[in-house]
Structures are given as structure tokens and as C-alpha cells.
Amino acid sequence: MNQRENFTKGLLKENQILVALLGLCPTLAITTSLENALGMGMAVIFCLTVTNLIISSIRKIVPDEIRIPIYIVVISTVVTIIDMAMAAFLPAIHKSLGIFIPLITVNCIILGRAEAFASKNGPLSSVVDALGMGIGYASVHIVISIIREVIGSGKITVWGSLVLDINKLFGSNETLPIFTNFFIQPAGAFIVLGLLLGIYSTIRTKRMKKTEVNKK
């Protein structure tokens, strides 16, 4: 596998949310706004990249018997740094994301990539893998948050700046159907995620069938 394939596999083919259904707690909880999705996405990308790099670098000197505890120590250290940095420089996002920043420590994607890839490959490949997986993870968050925020509130705001306001096109939010507020509630996250999973699964199945037909 070359580095291009290593990077792109995490975007769709092996997307940890759409394929493995990992890391769903923050996906369902914090995607009420694009701002939250961007904040969580950046945190996960940074954590994945740094932890993969460190674990790949120390993989040959870590005894197999204690590798998981050591991986968790590395991950928790990086997450603590991220938590403190966001509290200092991005206090609004830090407050909005709340407990989900420290919970990155137990995110299955982080430990999964450390165990499945970084512990078996060199630093460069591990960093590329982390970037692909992280961007793929963040992209799903962004798509879900845009859908939920637009339907739920009729606008998108990022760091205090209004990016999109569909209320100007269709009237105030009061004229929108009452059910739109449902999409910024927890149950709305399940609906949006389920629709994305259905669309992705359908497209993937059709491509697999087309590939099989071409081989024949």
C-alpha cells in the first residue's frame, strides 16, 4: 500500500464511523453545530496524529504484555494537553464540547489505530494513516452538524460569525415546520446518522456489485 492509498482509505473505504461504527458518542452528542464539529474534528485529528507518531516510534521497545496500558498513558497525556490548550485558547468551544474532550482518551478510534496500525508500521505511514482516519472522522461530523444545524435552526454560525442564514430565503425560523427543532435534539442525530449510513451502504454495495461484474 502506497502513502496515497494509506491516506485515502480513511476518508471513505475504512471510515471509522461509516464502516466500523466507532466513536459514535461524540458523533451523536456534539454535532448540533458546525462549530462543535470543527472543534472535535481538530482535536481528534491532532490526537490521532501525535499518538500514532509516538506509538510507532516506541513500538520496538514496548513489551507486548504491557503495550495497551502504555498506549493508554500516551493517549491520555496527549488528550490532557489538547484539553488544556483548548481551555486556554478556545474557551467557548472547550465549554461547548465539555466532557467529550477528555473522553477522547477512551475513543475506540484512537486506541484502535494505535493497536491495528501504529504498533505495526513506521512513523511516516502511521502519521499518514492518522491524518486520513482523522479527516474522515471529522468530515462525517461536519456533514451531520451542517444538516442538523440548518434544519434545526435555519442558520450556521462558526465562532460568532454567521456563515449561512436560510431564514432570509424562506422567512424566519418561526415559519418553518415545528418538527425542524427535532433535528437539534438527540433523537435527530440518530435519524441523520442513520440516513448517512444508509446512503453510504447503498453506494458501497452498488460499487462492489459493479466491480464483481467487471471482473467476470
ZALO-508832 format. One record per residue: residue number from 0; chain; x negated, y negated, z of N, C-alpha, C in turn. Coordinates in pm, 1 decimal, decimal comma, m for minus. Layout:
[lose NUM A [X Y Z] [X Y Z] [X Y Z]];
...
***
This chain:
[lose 0 A [m84,0 119,9 0,0] [0,0 0,0 0,0] [m87,9 m125,5 0,0]];
[lose 1 A [m68,0 m212,1 m100,3] [m145,1 m336,3 m102,6] [m81,2 m438,8 m9,4]];
[lose 2 A [m149,7 m552,8 9,2] [m102,0 m651,1 105,6] [30,4 m716,0 63,6]];
[lose 3 A [52,3 m725,8 m66,5] [179,9 m783,0 m112,4] [295,5 m692,1 m73,0]];
[lose 4 A [281,1 m563,3 m96,0] [385,0 m467,9 m57,9] [399,9 m462,3 93,7]];
[lose 5 A [288,3 m473,3 162,9] [289,4 m474,1 308,3] [371,0 m591,0 362,4]];
[lose 6 A [359,3 m706,1 297,2] [432,8 m825,1 340,3] [580,8 m817,8 301,8]];
[lose 7 A [609,3 m784,3 178,0] [747,0 m789,8 128,3] [837,1 m681,4 185,1]];
[lose 8 A [780,7 m572,5 233,6] [865,8 m464,1 285,9] [948,2 m510,6 405,9]];
[lose 9 A [894,7 m604,6 481,5] [965,7 m652,9 598,9] [1077,8 m749,9 568,0]];
[lose 10 A [1077,9 m804,3 447,7] [1180,4 m902,6 412,0] [1316,4 m837,1 391,2]];
[lose 11 A [1319,2 m724,5 318,7] [1446,2 m656,2 292,6] [1438,2 m504,5 309,1]];
[lose 12 A [1342,8 m442,4 240,7] [1334,9 m296,6 237,2] [1329,7 m234,3 375,8]];
[lose 13 A [1250,5 m293,1 466,4] [1239,7 m241,9 602,2] [1277,7 m349,1 704,2]];
[lose 14 A [1369,5 m437,3 664,4] [1413,3 m543,4 755,4] [1461,4 m482,6 886,8]];
[lose 15 A [1405,1 m528,9 997,6] [1429,8 m464,3 1125,8] [1572,6 m481,3 1177,2]];
[lose 16 A [1644,2 m581,6 1128,6] [1783,9 m598,9 1166,5] [1875,2 m522,1 1071,8]];
[lose 17 A [1857,9 m541,9 942,2] [1948,6 m483,0 843,8] [1929,9 m332,8 827,0]];
[lose 18 A [1808,2 m283,9 848,5] [1779,9 m141,1 827,3] [1772,7 m65,1 959,2]];
[lose 19 A [1690,6 m116,6 1051,4] [1668,2 m44,9 1177,6] [1765,7 m85,2 1288,5]];
[lose 20 A [1837,5 m196,4 1268,2] [1932,6 m248,3 1368,1] [1863,9 m273,2 1503,2]];
[lose 21 A [1744,8 m331,1 1498,1] [1670,0 m364,2 1618,7] [1680,9 m513,4 1649,3]];
[lose 22 A [1663,2 m547,6 1774,8] [1664,2 m688,0 1815,1] [1797,6 m756,0 1797,0]];
[lose 23 A [1907,6 m683,1 1817,3] [2040,3 m737,7 1789,0] [2093,0 m830,1 1899,1]];
[lose 24 A [2043,1 m819,2 2020,9] [2094,8 m904,2 2129,1] [2080,2 m1052,9 2097,6]];
[lose 25 A [1959,5 m1102,6 2067,2] [1948,8 m1244,1 2030,2] [2019,5 m1275,9 1898,9]];
[lose 26 A [2023,9 m1178,0 1808,9] [2091,9 m1199,9 1681,1] [2237,8 m1234,5 1703,1]];
[lose 27 A [2300,0 m1168,6 1796,0] [2441,4 m1191,6 1823,7] [2464,0 m1309,7 1917,7]];
[lose 28 A [2366,4 m1336,6 2002,9] [2387,5 m1435,9 2108,7] [2350,3 m1578,5 2071,3]];
[lose 29 A [2240,8 m1597,2 1998,8] [2188,5 m1734,0 1982,0] [2214,1 m1793,4 1843,2]];
[lose 30 A [2278,6 m1718,2 1755,4] [2296,9 m1766,2 1617,8] [2420,0 m1854,9 1603,0]];
[lose 31 A [2455,2 m1927,1 1707,1] [2566,8 m2020,8 1699,0] [2527,1 m2148,4 1625,7]];
[lose 32 A [2395,7 m2169,2 1608,6] [2348,8 m2288,4 1537,5] [2219,6 m2257,7 1463,8]];
[lose 33 A [2195,4 m2330,6 1356,5] [2073,1 m2314,6 1278,9] [1952,3 m2352,4 1362,4]];
[lose 34 A [1967,1 m2450,7 1448,1] [1857,6 m2493,8 1534,9] [1809,7 m2379,6 1623,2]];
[lose 35 A [1903,6 m2307,0 1683,1] [1868,1 m2192,5 1766,7] [1797,9 m2084,2 1685,9]];
[lose 36 A [1851,1 m2057,7 1566,3] [1793,8 m1953,1 1480,5] [1650,8 m1986,6 1441,6]];
[lose 37 A [1624,8 m2112,0 1409,2] [1489,8 m2154,1 1373,0] [1394,6 m2140,9 1492,0]];
[lose 38 A [1441,8 m2181,0 1610,2] [1359,1 m2170,8 1729,2] [1323,5 m2027,1 1762,4]];
[lose 39 A [1423,1 m1938,6 1761,5] [1398,0 m1798,0 1790,2] [1312,4 m1734,5 1681,4]];
[lose 40 A [1338,0 m1770,8 1556,2] [1260,2 m1716,9 1445,2] [1113,5 m1751,5 1456,5]];
[lose 41 A [1082,8 m1877,4 1488,9] [944,1 m1920,0 1503,6] [876,6 m1847,2 1620,2]];
[lose 42 A [950,6 m1831,0 1729,6] [894,7 m1763,5 1847,4] [861,1 m1617,9 1816,6]];
[lose 43 A [950,8 m1549,3 1746,8] [929,1 m1408,0 1714,5] [815,7 m1391,7 1613,7]];
[lose 44 A [810,4 m1478,1 1513,4] [702,2 m1471,0 1414,1] [566,8 m1489,5 1482,1]];
[lose 45 A [557,7 m1589,9 1569,1] [431,0 m1615,9 1639,4] [394,1 m1498,4 1728,2]];
[lose 46 A [492,5 m1448,0 1802,9] [466,2 m1336,3 1894,3] [422,4 m1211,8 1817,7]];
[lose 47 A [494,1 m1179,4 1711,5] [457,8 m1063,0 1630,8] [316,9 m1074,9 1574,1]];
[lose 48 A [285,8 m1191,3 1520,6] [155,8 m1211,3 1456,8] [41,1 m1198,6 1556,9]];
[lose 49 A [53,5 m1266,2 1669,6] [m54,0 m1264,8 1769,4] [m68,1 m1127,6 1833,3]];
[lose 50 A [43,4 m1065,9 1870,8] [35,2 m934,5 1936,2] [m16,5 m827,7 1840,7]];
[lose 51 A [28,0 m830,8 1715,6] [m24,2 m734,9 1618,0] [m174,5 m751,4 1599,5]];
[lose 52 A [m219,6 m876,4 1593,1] [m362,2 m903,8 1576,1] [m443,2 m851,0 1694,9]];
[lose 53 A [m396,1 m880,0 1815,6] [m469,4 m836,9 1936,1] [m469,6 m684,8 1947,5]];
[lose 54 A [m352,6 m624,6 1931,2] [m342,1 m479,3 1947,8] [m422,0 m405,6 1840,8]];
[lose 55 A [m421,9 m457,0 1719,2] [m500,8 m396,4 1613,0] [m649,8 m406,3 1643,3]];
[lose 56 A [m689,0 m516,8 1704,6] [m830,6 m539,3 1734,8] [m880,6 m449,3 1847,9]];
[lose 57 A [m792,2 m413,2 1940,5] [m835,4 m333,2 2055,9] [m793,4 m186,8 2045,5]];
[lose 58 A [m734,1 m149,4 1932,3] [m674,4 m15,9 1921,0] [m774,7 98,0 1942,6]];
[lose 59 A [m900,6 76,1 1905,7] [m1000,0 183,5 1914,9] [m1056,0 202,5 2055,5]];
[lose 60 A [m1032,4 105,9 2142,4] [m1086,7 117,9 2277,9] [m976,7 142,3 2381,8]];
[lose 61 A [m851,8 150,3 2335,5] [m740,0 172,2 2427,7] [m709,6 321,6 2436,4]];
[lose 62 A [m716,4 381,2 2553,8] [m683,6 524,2 2568,7] [m536,6 549,7 2533,8]];
[lose 63 A [m509,7 658,2 2466,1] [m373,5 690,7 2426,0] [m278,2 701,2 2544,4]];
[lose 64 A [m330,4 748,6 2656,9] [m245,4 772,4 2773,7] [m184,9 644,5 2830,6]];
[lose 65 A [m251,3 532,3 2812,3] [m201,1 406,5 2871,2] [m177,5 298,9 2765,5]];
[lose 66 A [m165,2 339,2 2640,5] [m152,8 238,3 2535,3] [m23,8 156,3 2547,6]];
[lose 67 A [88,3 219,7 2580,8] [214,6 146,6 2589,8] [210,8 40,7 2700,2]];
[lose 68 A [165,9 73,7 2822,1] [154,4 m32,0 2924,2] [63,6 m147,2 2881,4]];
[lose 69 A [m45,9 m113,5 2813,1] [m137,0 m219,0 2767,3] [m68,5 m305,3 2661,6]];
[lose 70 A [4,8 m243,1 2569,5] [77,4 m319,8 2467,8] [176,7 m415,0 2534,3]];
[lose 71 A [245,5 m366,6 2637,1] [345,4 m448,9 2704,9] [279,6 m566,5 2776,1]];
[lose 72 A [162,2 m543,0 2834,8] [88,7 m653,1 2900,0] [50,7 m759,1 2797,3]];
[lose 73 A [1,4 m715,0 2681,3] [m35,3 m809,6 2574,6] [86,8 m888,2 2529,5]];
[lose 74 A [197,1 m817,1 2504,1] [319,4 m882,1 2455,8] [373,2 m980,8 2558,9]];
[lose 75 A [378,3 m940,3 2685,3] [432,8 m1028,1 2789,5] [346,6 m1152,1 2808,2]];
[lose 76 A [215,5 m1138,0 2791,1] [126,0 m1253,6 2802,1] [153,2 m1354,1 2691,1]];
[lose 77 A [165,5 m1303,3 2569,6] [193,5 m1391,5 2455,2] [329,8 m1458,0 2470,2]];
[lose 78 A [428,8 m1382,5 2514,2] [562,8 m1438,4 2533,0] [562,8 m1545,5 2641,0]];
[lose 79 A [487,2 m1525,7 2746,9] [476,4 m1626,6 2853,2] [417,4 m1756,2 2798,9]];
[lose 80 A [315,4 m1743,6 2713,8] [255,5 m1862,7 2650,8] [358,4 m1933,6 2563,0]];
[lose 81 A [435,0 m1856,3 2485,5] [538,9 m1914,3 2399,6] [643,6 m1985,6 2484,2]];
[lose 82 A [686,7 m1921,6 2591,6] [788,3 m1978,7 2680,1] [741,1 m2111,3 2738,9]];
[lose 83 A [618,0 m2114,7 2786,0] [563,9 m2237,5 2845,7] [545,6 m2346,5 2741,2]];
[lose 84 A [500,4 m2308,6 2621,5] [479,2 m2407,3 2515,0] [611,7 m2468,8 2469,5]];
[lose 85 A [714,9 m2384,8 2456,3] [845,2 m2436,1 2413,7] [906,7 m2523,8 2522,2]];
[lose 86 A [886,5 m2487,2 2647,5] [938,0 m2568,8 2757,8] [872,2 m2706,6 2759,2]];
[lose 87 A [744,8 m2711,0 2718,7] [670,7 m2836,6 2720,7] [697,5 m2923,9 2598,8]];
[lose 88 A [703,1 m2861,3 2480,1] [711,4 m2938,4 2355,7] [849,0 m2935,5 2287,7]];
[lose 89 A [929,4 m2833,5 2317,3] [1063,2 m2823,2 2257,5] [1165,7 m2793,5 2368,1]];
[lose 90 A [1180,2 m2884,7 2462,4] [1265,7 m2858,2 2578,2] [1412,1 m2830,8 2543,9]];
[lose 91 A [1465,1 m2898,5 2441,8] [1605,8 m2879,6 2405,6] [1630,7 m2737,4 2355,3]];
[lose 92 A [1542,6 m2689,4 2266,2] [1556,6 m2553,3 2214,3] [1529,5 m2451,6 2324,2]];
[lose 93 A [1431,5 m2481,0 2407,3] [1398,9 m2391,3 2518,7] [1519,7 m2373,9 2610,1]];
[lose 94 A [1588,6 m2481,2 2638,9] [1707,2 m2475,2 2724,1] [1820,4 m2401,1 2654,8]];
[lose 95 A [1835,1 m2423,5 2524,3] [1942,3 m2359,7 2448,7] [1922,4 m2209,4 2437,1]];
[lose 96 A [1798,2 m2167,1 2412,3] [1769,1 m2024,1 2398,2] [1767,6 m1952,6 2532,9]];
[lose 97 A [1729,9 m2025,4 2636,7] [1737,2 m1972,3 2771,5] [1661,3 m1842,5 2792,2]];
[lose 98 A [1731,4 m1744,6 2848,5] [1669,5 m1617,7 2886,6] [1620,2 m1538,0 2767,5]];
[lose 99 A [1666,9 m1569,6 2647,2] [1630,1 m1489,5 2530,9] [1485,4 m1510,2 2486,9]];
[lose 100 A [1420,0 m1615,0 2534,6] [1276,7 m1629,8 2506,1] [1195,4 m1528,6 2586,9]];
[lose 101 A [1210,8 m1522,4 2719,9] [1138,5 m1418,5 2795,6] [1174,5 m1277,6 2751,2]];
[lose 102 A [1298,8 m1258,3 2705,3] [1341,5 m1124,3 2664,4] [1276,5 m1076,9 2534,9]];
[lose 103 A [1201,9 m1164,6 2468,5] [1125,1 m1120,3 2351,5] [1027,6 m1010,0 2392,6]];
[lose 104 A [987,6 m1014,3 2519,6] [894,8 m912,8 2571,0] [948,1 m771,3 2549,6]];
[lose 105 A [1078,0 m752,4 2567,2] [1137,7 m618,8 2554,5] [1208,9 m599,5 2420,3]];
[lose 106 A [1185,2 m691,4 2328,1] [1242,8 m676,1 2194,0] [1179,5 m555,2 2125,6]];
[lose 107 A [1262,0 m462,5 2081,4] [1212,2 m337,7 2021,9] [1127,4 m362,0 1898,1]];
[lose 108 A [1150,8 m471,3 1828,7] [1074,5 m500,3 1707,4] [927,6 m524,9 1741,9]];
[lose 109 A [902,5 m600,7 1847,7] [766,2 m635,4 1885,0] [687,4 m510,5 1922,3]];
[lose 110 A [740,4 m433,4 2016,7] [671,7 m312,3 2059,9] [669,2 m208,6 1948,6]];
[lose 111 A [774,7 m204,7 1868,5] [781,7 m108,5 1757,8] [673,4 m130,2 1654,4]];
[lose 112 A [648,0 m255,7 1617,8] [543,7 m283,9 1519,1] [405,2 m260,3 1578,6]];
[lose 113 A [391,5 m286,1 1709,1] [263,1 m259,4 1774,4] [231,0 m110,7 1771,1]];
[lose 114 A [330,0 m28,4 1803,2] [310,0 115,8 1809,6] [303,8 178,8 1670,9]];
[lose 115 A [393,3 136,1 1580,9] [404,1 201,0 1449,9] [301,5 151,3 1349,3]];
[lose 116 A [254,7 28,1 1364,1] [165,8 m26,2 1259,9] [33,7 m80,4 1314,5]];
[lose 117 A [39,9 m175,3 1407,0] [m83,3 m240,6 1452,6] [m181,4 m143,1 1516,2]];
[lose 118 A [m129,6 m41,8 1584,3] [m217,5 54,8 1651,3] [m284,5 150,9 1554,0]];
[lose 119 A [m245,3 144,8 1426,1] [m299,7 237,8 1326,4] [m368,0 168,2 1209,0]];
[lose 120 A [m364,9 34,7 1207,6] [m420,2 m38,9 1093,3] [m509,1 m153,6 1139,7]];
[lose 121 A [m585,6 m208,7 1043,9] [m677,5 m316,3 1073,6] [m608,4 m448,4 1100,3]];
[lose 122 A [m682,9 m547,9 1151,2] [m625,2 m678,3 1186,7] [m555,3 m749,4 1070,8]];
[lose 123 A [m616,5 m753,3 952,1] [m556,2 m823,8 840,0] [m422,5 m762,1 800,6]];
[lose 124 A [m419,5 m631,2 783,1] [m294,9 m563,8 746,4] [m188,9 m582,1 854,3]];
[lose 125 A [m232,0 m581,2 979,6] [m137,7 m596,4 1091,2] [m76,8 m735,7 1094,3]];
[lose 126 A [m157,1 m836,8 1063,9] [m106,2 m974,1 1059,5] [m7,8 m990,4 943,4]];
[lose 127 A [m41,9 m935,9 828,3] [46,9 m943,9 711,8] [179,1 m873,0 740,6]];
[lose 128 A [170,5 m755,1 803,2] [290,9 m681,9 842,0] [376,5 m764,8 936,8]];
[lose 129 A [312,4 m828,5 1035,0] [384,8 m909,8 1133,0] [454,9 m1028,6 1067,2]];
[lose 130 A [386,5 m1093,4 974,4] [446,2 m1207,9 905,7] [568,6 m1165,6 824,6]];
[lose 131 A [556,5 m1054,1 752,9] [669,2 m1005,4 673,9] [787,7 m968,1 760,7]];
[lose 132 A [761,1 m891,5 867,3] [868,4 m849,6 957,6] [930,1 m969,0 1029,1]];
[lose 133 A [845,1 m1063,4 1071,2] [894,5 m1180,9 1142,2] [979,5 m1270,6 1054,5]];
[lose 134 A [934,1 m1293,4 932,1] [1010,4 m1378,3 839,9] [1141,7 m1311,3 801,6]];
[lose 135 A [1137,9 m1179,2 782,0] [1260,9 m1106,3 752,8] [1360,1 m1117,0 866,4]];
[lose 136 A [1310,9 m1104,4 988,5] [1395,0 m1116,0 1108,4] [1453,9 m1256,8 1118,2]];
[lose 137 A [1369,0 m1357,6 1099,8] [1413,9 m1496,1 1110,0] [1513,9 m1530,5 999,9]];
[lose 138 A [1494,0 m1474,7 880,5] [1583,4 m1503,7 768,1] [1725,2 m1457,8 795,4]];
[lose 139 A [1739,4 m1339,0 854,3] [1873,2 m1288,7 888,2] [1937,8 m1379,7 991,7]];
[lose 140 A [1860,6 m1423,0 1090,1] [1912,1 m1515,9 1190,9] [1961,2 m1644,7 1125,5]];
[lose 141 A [1882,1 m1695,2 1032,4] [1917,9 m1821,3 966,4] [2047,2 m1807,0 886,5]];
[lose 142 A [2059,2 m1698,7 812,1] [2180,4 m1676,8 732,4] [2302,9 m1666,2 822,7]];
[lose 143 A [2293,5 m1587,3 928,8] [2406,4 m1570,1 1020,2] [2442,6 m1702,5 1086,2]];
[lose 144 A [2341,7 m1777,0 1130,1] [2369,0 m1903,2 1200,2] [2433,2 m2006,4 1107,2]];
[lose 145 A [2388,9 m2010,9 981,6] [2448,1 m2105,4 886,4] [2596,0 m2073,5 864,5]];
[lose 146 A [2625,9 m1946,0 844,6] [2765,4 m1904,9 823,8] [2850,2 m1939,4 946,0]];
[lose 147 A [2801,3 m1904,0 1064,9] [2878,6 m1927,2 1187,3] [2895,7 m2076,1 1216,6]];
[lose 148 A [2789,3 m2152,6 1197,5] [2796,4 m2294,4 1231,0] [2883,6 m2371,9 1132,5]];
[lose 149 A [2870,3 m2339,1 1004,8] [2950,8 m2408,8 903,6] [3099,5 m2378,2 921,8]];
[lose 150 A [3132,0 m2249,8 935,3] [3273,3 m2213,0 950,9] [3326,2 m2257,8 1087,1]];
[lose 151 A [3244,1 m2244,8 1190,4] [3290,6 m2275,0 1324,5] [3303,4 m2422,5 1356,6]];
[lose 152 A [3209,4 m2504,5 1307,7] [3213,1 m2646,3 1343,0] [3221,4 m2739,8 1222,6]];
[lose 153 A [3200,2 m2684,0 1103,3] [3211,1 m2766,4 983,0] [3089,2 m2851,3 955,0]];
[lose 154 A [2980,8 m2827,6 1027,9] [2859,1 m2906,2 1003,9] [2736,9 m2829,7 1053,5]];
[lose 155 A [2618,9 m2874,7 1008,1] [2493,4 m2816,0 1052,9] [2404,5 m2928,6 1104,8]];
[lose 156 A [2356,8 m2912,2 1226,8] [2268,6 m3010,9 1288,7] [2138,7 m2943,2 1330,5]];
[lose 157 A [2026,0 m3003,4 1293,8] [1895,3 m2949,0 1330,8] [1815,5 m3056,7 1400,7]];
[lose 158 A [1780,5 m3030,4 1527,4] [1702,1 m3122,6 1608,7] [1757,1 m3265,2 1606,5]];
[lose 159 A [1887,3 m3272,7 1624,8] [1952,6 m3401,7 1635,6] [1988,5 m3467,8 1503,7]];
[lose 160 A [1946,3 m3410,1 1392,4] [1975,0 m3468,6 1261,4] [2083,4 m3388,6 1189,7]];
[lose 161 A [2181,9 m3457,6 1137,5] [2290,8 m3392,6 1064,9] [2241,5 m3352,2 926,3]];
[lose 162 A [2239,8 m3222,0 899,1] [2191,3 m3169,9 771,5] [2304,7 m3154,0 671,6]];
[lose 163 A [2420,1 m3106,9 720,0] [2534,0 m3083,1 633,0] [2661,9 m3109,7 709,3]];
[lose 164 A [2755,7 m3179,1 646,0] [2884,8 m3205,8 708,4] [2994,5 m3181,0 606,0]];
[lose 165 A [3054,2 m3061,0 611,3] [3160,0 m3028,7 514,5] [3292,6 m3092,6 553,4]];
[lose 166 A [3299,5 m3149,3 674,2] [3421,9 m3218,1 715,8] [3448,9 m3339,0 626,6]];
[lose 167 A [3341,3 m3397,9 572,8] [3358,1 m3512,7 483,0] [3423,0 m3470,4 352,2]];
[lose 168 A [3405,2 m3343,0 316,5] [3463,6 m3292,7 191,7] [3605,6 m3241,7 211,4]];
[lose 169 A [3630,9 m3179,9 325,7] [3760,0 m3115,0 347,7] [3840,2 m3175,7 462,3]];
[lose 170 A [3794,7 m3290,3 512,9] [3866,3 m3351,7 623,1] [3800,8 m3317,5 755,0]];
[lose 171 A [3852,8 m3369,3 862,6] [3795,7 m3343,6 994,4] [3812,9 m3199,0 1034,0]];
[lose 172 A [3738,0 m3159,7 1133,0] [3741,6 m3020,6 1178,2] [3879,3 m2982,4 1230,7]];
[lose 173 A [3960,4 m3082,7 1273,1] [4092,7 m3055,3 1325,7] [4186,6 m3002,9 1217,3]];
[lose 174 A [4155,2 m3034,3 1091,4] [4241,4 m2987,9 982,1] [4207,3 m2847,5 938,1]];
[lose 175 A [4092,5 m2795,9 983,2] [4054,1 m2661,1 947,2] [4137,7 m2562,3 1026,9]];
[lose 176 A [4156,4 m2440,3 976,4] [4234,3 m2340,0 1049,8] [4177,9 m2317,0 1188,8]];
[lose 177 A [4266,3 m2289,4 1282,0] [4224,5 m2270,5 1420,9] [4126,1 m2155,3 1434,6]];
[lose 178 A [4140,2 m2053,1 1348,0] [4057,4 m1934,6 1361,9] [3909,6 m1961,6 1335,2]];
[lose 179 A [3876,5 m2077,6 1277,0] [3735,4 m2104,7 1246,8] [3650,8 m2107,9 1373,0]];
[lose 180 A [3707,3 m2156,3 1484,6] [3632,6 m2159,9 1610,7] [3594,1 m2020,0 1657,6]];
[lose 181 A [3664,0 m1921,1 1605,2] [3634,9 m1782,7 1640,8] [3492,4 m1744,2 1603,7]];
[lose 182 A [3439,6 m1805,3 1498,2] [3308,9 m1765,8 1447,3] [3192,3 m1815,9 1532,1]];
[lose 183 A [3216,9 m1910,3 1621,5] [3109,2 m1951,2 1710,9] [3122,2 m1881,7 1846,3]];
[lose 184 A [3217,7 m1790,0 1856,2] [3232,7 m1706,1 1974,2] [3156,3 m1575,2 1953,1]];
[lose 185 A [3127,2 m1500,3 2061,1] [3051,0 m1374,7 2047,5] [3109,6 m1277,5 1945,7]];
[lose 186 A [3241,2 m1264,7 1944,5] [3303,1 m1170,9 1850,5] [3278,3 m1210,8 1705,6]];
[lose 187 A [3268,4 m1341,8 1681,1] [3241,5 m1388,2 1545,6] [3106,7 m1342,4 1494,8]];
[lose 188 A [3010,0 m1330,0 1586,3] [2876,3 m1283,5 1548,6] [2882,3 m1139,5 1497,9]];
[lose 189 A [2963,5 m1055,7 1563,1] [2978,5 m917,0 1519,4] [3038,4 m910,0 1379,2]];
[lose 190 A [3137,3 m995,3 1353,3] [3202,3 m995,8 1221,5] [3103,5 m1034,3 1112,2]];
[lose 191 A [3030,1 m1142,9 1134,2] [2934,8 m1190,8 1033,6] [2823,4 m1089,3 1011,2]];
[lose 192 A [2768,7 m1035,5 1120,7] [2663,1 m934,9 1108,5] [2714,6 m811,3 1036,3]];
[lose 193 A [2836,2 m767,7 1069,6] [2894,4 m651,3 1003,2] [2911,2 m672,8 853,5]];
[lose 194 A [2953,5 m791,8 813,9] [2968,7 m822,7 671,4] [2833,9 m821,0 599,9]];
[lose 195 A [2731,9 m878,3 664,0] [2597,9 m877,6 604,4] [2544,7 m735,3 590,0]];
[lose 196 A [2565,3 m653,4 692,8] [2520,6 m514,5 686,9] [2592,6 m439,1 575,6]];
[lose 197 A [2722,8 m466,8 560,2] [2799,2 m401,2 454,0] [2750,9 m440,7 315,6]];
[lose 198 A [2725,3 m570,7 296,4] [2676,9 m619,7 167,2] [2540,0 m561,0 136,0]];
[lose 199 A [2450,5 m563,9 236,0] [2315,0 m511,8 215,9] [2318,6 m361,9 186,1]];
[lose 200 A [2399,0 m288,2 261,4] [2407,7 m143,5 241,1] [2461,8 m109,9 102,7]];
[lose 201 A [2560,9 m185,7 58,2] [2619,0 m161,6 m74,5] [2516,6 m185,9 m184,7]];
[lose 202 A [2446,3 m298,7 m175,7] [2345,0 m332,0 m276,7] [2233,1 m228,8 m276,3]];
[lose 203 A [2190,1 m188,2 m157,7] [2080,9 m91,8 m145,3] [2121,4 43,7 m203,0]];
[lose 204 A [2243,9 85,1 m175,7] [2292,2 213,6 m227,8] [2299,1 213,3 m379,9]];
[lose 205 A [2348,0 103,2 m436,6] [2356,6 92,9 m581,9] [2218,6 96,4 m646,6]];
[lose 206 A [2122,3 30,1 m583,0] [1986,0 29,6 m638,1] [1924,2 168,0 m630,8]];
[lose 207 A [1948,7 239,5 m522,1] [1895,3 374,5 m508,0] [1954,6 468,4 m612,4]];
[lose 208 A [2084,7 456,3 m636,6] [2150,3 538,6 m737,5] [2097,1 506,2 m877,5]];
[lose 209 A [2075,8 377,4 m903,4] [2023,6 335,7 m1033,5] [1883,1 388,7 m1053,3]];
[lose 210 A [1801,9 388,0 m948,0] [1665,2 440,7 m955,3] [1665,4 589,3 m983,0]];
[lose 211 A [1757,1 662,4 m918,5] [1767,4 806,7 m940,2] [1808,6 839,0 m1082,1]];
[lose 212 A [1902,0 759,3 m1137,1] [1947,2 780,1 m1274,3] [1834,5 754,9 m1373,0]];
[lose 213 A [1756,5 649,6 m1348,1] [1644,0 616,8 m1437,8] [1538,5 725,6 m1435,8]];
[lose 214 A [1517,7 788,3 m1318,3] [1420,0 896,0 m1309,5] [1462,9 1016,4 m1388,9]];
[lose 215 A [1593,7 1043,0 m1393,2] [1644,4 1157,0 m1467,6] [1633,0 1134,0 m1620,2]];
***
